[in-house]
Amino acid sequence: MVKADAFNKAGMFDPNTFLYSEEPILAEKMLAVGYRNYFFAGSHVIHGHGGATSDYFAWKRGMQISFKSDIYYFKNYKKVNCLTLWLTAVANFWYLSVCLELAKRIKEWSKQ
C-alpha cells in the first residue's frame, strides 16, 4: 500500500515490467526519492495469486515473463553483474526446458 502522491513522486510503476517484480522495483524507486518501506504485521491483504495471468498465459509462459522481470530488476536496480545474470538465465533455461519436461515424462512413464 502506498499513498498516491508518493507513488507519483517515485515515477509510478516501471514500464519495462508487466505483472511481475513491481513491488521490489517500486520499493527501490520509493527509496530513491526519500521514502522508506515499512512492514506492519497487523495488516492483511487478500491477493488472488495468478488471477491476472492464469486466463491469459500458460504456466510456463508466466514463469518466463516473471523471470524476465526479475532479471530486469536485478540488472537495473540492484546492479548485479552480467556473469551472475547469465548463469541465472542458464539455470532458469535448464529448469524450464529440461527438468520440468523430464519430470513430466517420468510421470507419464510411471502411469504405464
C-alpha positions in Angstrom: 0.0 0.0 0.0 1.3 3.4 -0.9 0.0 7.0 -0.9 -0.8 8.3 -4.4 1.4 11.4 -4.1 4.4 9.2 -3.1 3.6 6.8 -5.9 3.6 9.7 -8.4 6.8 11.2 -7.0 8.6 7.9 -7.4 7.6 7.7 -11.0 4.9 5.1 -10.6 5.5 1.6 -12.0 8.4 0.8 -14.2 7.0 0.4 -17.8 9.6 -2.3 -18.6 7.9 -4.9 -16.5 4.5 -6.5 -16.7 2.7 -8.1 -13.7 5.9 -9.3 -12.1 8.6 -7.6 -9.9 6.6 -4.4 -9.5 6.9 -4.5 -5.7 10.7 -4.6 -5.3 11.1 -2.1 -8.2 8.6 0.3 -6.6 10.4 -0.1 -3.3 13.7 0.9 -4.9 12.1 3.8 -6.6 10.5 5.0 -3.4 13.8 4.8 -1.6 15.5 6.8 -4.3 13.1 9.7 -3.8 13.3 9.6 0.0 10.5 7.3 1.2 11.0 4.3 3.4 9.4 1.0 3.4 7.8 -0.5 6.5 6.4 -3.9 7.5 3.2 -3.9 9.5 2.5 -7.3 10.9 -1.1 -6.4 11.8 -2.2 -5.8 8.2 -3.8 -8.4 5.9 -4.1 -8.3 2.2 -6.0 -10.9 0.2 -4.3 -11.5 -3.1 -5.7 -13.6 -5.9 -2.3 -15.0 -6.9 -2.2 -15.7 -10.6 -5.6 -14.3 -11.1 -4.5 -11.8 -13.7 -2.3 -14.2 -15.6 -4.0 -17.6 -15.4 -6.5 -16.9 -18.1 -4.1 -15.2 -20.4 -0.8 -17.2 -20.2 0.2 -20.8 -19.9 2.1 -21.5 -16.7 5.4 -21.8 -18.5 4.9 -18.5 -20.3 4.1 -16.9 -17.0 7.3 -18.2 -15.5 9.3 -16.8 -18.4 7.7 -13.4 -18.0 8.3 -13.4 -14.3 12.0 -14.4 -14.8 12.5 -11.6 -17.4 11.1 -9.1 -14.9 13.3 -10.4 -12.1 16.4 -10.2 -14.4 15.5 -6.6 -15.3 15.1 -5.7 -11.6 18.4 -7.3 -10.6 20.3 -5.8 -13.5 18.8 -2.2 -13.4 18.1 -1.7 -9.7 20.5 -4.0 -7.8 23.4 -3.7 -10.4 24.0 -7.5 -10.4 26.9 -8.3 -12.7 26.4 -9.8 -16.2 28.0 -13.1 -15.4 25.7 -13.8 -12.5 22.7 -12.8 -14.6 23.9 -15.1 -17.4 24.4 -18.0 -15.1 20.9 -17.4 -13.6 19.5 -17.4 -17.2 21.2 -20.7 -18.0 19.9 -22.3 -14.7 16.4 -21.0 -15.5 16.5 -22.4 -19.0 17.7 -25.7 -17.7 14.9 -25.8 -15.2 12.1 -24.8 -17.6 13.3 -26.7 -20.6 14.9 -29.8 -19.2 14.0 -30.6 -15.6 10.2 -29.9 -15.9 10.0 -31.8 -19.2 11.9 -34.7 -17.7 9.6 -34.7 -14.7 6.5 -34.7 -16.9 7.8 -37.6 -18.9 8.7 -39.6 -15.9 5.2 -39.1 -14.5 3.7 -40.3 -17.9 6.0 -43.4 -17.9 5.1 -44.2 -14.3 1.4 -44.4 -15.3 2.1 -47.1 -17.9 
